[in-house]
Amino acid sequence: MLAGCVALLGSVALVHAQAPASAAGTATSTAAAKRARLQGAVTAMERNFEVRITGLESLAGRIQTRIAKVQISGGDMTAASVKLAAAQTLIGEAKAELANLKKADTTMVAAARPATAFGNVKNRFAKNVTTKIKAAHAALVETIVIMKGQGASGSATSSAPTVQ
């Protein structure tokens, strides 16, 4: 058993001795790897935002269809239509901010210090997109509340009956 442990420790020492100390190409490969990780993070953010915007557009389309059905049956959906138009405008603004994010992503990749550029992309452009998406979502929720006839008060997801 002792011979096995010595043999095992000897092979570990051999492996350790064979490991390269520090190569000149390591610094450039590390920078390239870091650049690739940052690029991947921004690409993931972009995909996330695209999915969220697509979902909002889909929801707005379904709401528009529902408003049309209620109007055909004689219901007054003027306020809901106005709020939906505002939500669609906000969705368009979110798309524009996403386009700005993609331009900044291209600039970040070419930057000498991509980590600093990534901070700018994350703190400035990504927050702008998030703000627009949240505003569009809130406007769509308000549209649904109006459609339900609850007005500005109440929650669109509330399951409690209203007292009239």
N, C-alpha and C positions, 0 to 999 in steps of 0.2 A: 504494500500500500504506500509506503514511504517512497518507493521508487517511482510509483505512478504520480505522486504529488510533485516530486522533483522533475519528472519528465514534463508534467503540465506547466510548472513554473518556468522551466527552461524554454518551452515553446512560446509562452507569453513574453518572455524577455526577448526572444528572437523576433516575434512579431513587432514588438515595441521598437526594437533596434532598426527594423526595416522601414518604419514609417518615415516619410520625407519630412524634413524640418520645416522649411518655409520656401516656397517657390516664388519666383517673380511673377508668374501668371496668376497666382492665387488672388492677389489684390484686384486684378481686372475681372477675374471670374466672380469674385464676391460682389463687385459693383454691378456686374451684369445680372447676377442672380437677384440682387436687391432691386434693380430696375425692373426686372421681370415680375417680382412679387408685387411691387407697387402698381405696375401695369395691370396685373391680374386683379388687384383690389379695386382699382377704378373700373375695370371692365365688369366686375361683379356688381358694383354700385349702379352702373349704367343699365345692366340687365334688370336689376331690381326695380329701378325707376321706370323702365319701359313696361314691365309687367304691371306695376301699380297704375301707370297712366292708361294702359290698355284696359285694365279692369274698370277704371273710372269712366272711360269712353263707353264701354259695354253697358255699365249701369245707367249712364246718361241716355243711351239709346233705348234701353228698356223703360226708363221713366218717360221718355218722349212718347213711346208707343202707348203707354198707359194713359198719359195725358190726352192723347188723341182719342182713345177709346171713351174716356169720360166726357170729352167735349162732344163726341158724336151722340152720346146718350143724353146730352143736354146739360151737363154739369159745367159750372164756371171754373175754369182752370187758368184764368188770366194771371193771377199771382204766382202760381206754380210755374207757368210758362216763362215768366220774367225771371224767376229765380233759377230755373233750369238754364236759361240763356246766359245768366251770369256765371253759373257753374261751368258751362261749356267754354266761356271766355277764359276762365281760370285754368281749365284743362289745356287750352291752347297756349297760355302763358307758361305752364309747366313744361310743355313740349319745347317751347323756345328756350327755356332755361336748361333743359336737357341737352339741346343742341350746343349751347354755350359750354356746358360741362364737357361735351365730346371734343370741342375745339381746345379747351384747356388741357384735356387729356393728351392730345397730340403735342401740345407745347410742353407738357410735363415730361414726356418721353424724350424729347430732344434737349431738355435742360441739362446744364452741367451738374446741377445738384437736384436730382429728381425727388429726394425726400422733402426738401423745402417746397418744391413745386407741388408735391402731393398734399402738403399741409394747406396750401392755397386752394387747391381743387376741393379738398374735403371741407374746409372751413367756410369757403365762400360759395362756390358753385353748387356743391351738393346740398348745402343748407338752403340755398335759394330754391332749388327744385323741391326739396322736402316741404318748404313753406307753402309753395304753390299747390302741391299735391294735397296738403292738409286743408288748405282753404277751399279747394275744389270739392273735396270730400264733405267738408262742413256745409257747403252750399247745396250739394246733392241731398244731404240729410235734411236740411231745411226745406228743400223742395218736397221731399216725402212727407214731412210733417204738415206742410201746407196742404198737400193732396189728401191727407187723412182728415183734414178739417180741424186740426188741433191748433192751428195758428202758430205763433212764435213760442208759446209755452208748451211744455211737455216734451217727451222724448219719442223719437221715431221708433225706438225699439221697446218702448214701454208696453208691458202687457197688462197693466192695471187699467180698468175701465175708467172713463172720465164721467164725472157726475154732472148732469145737466138739468 
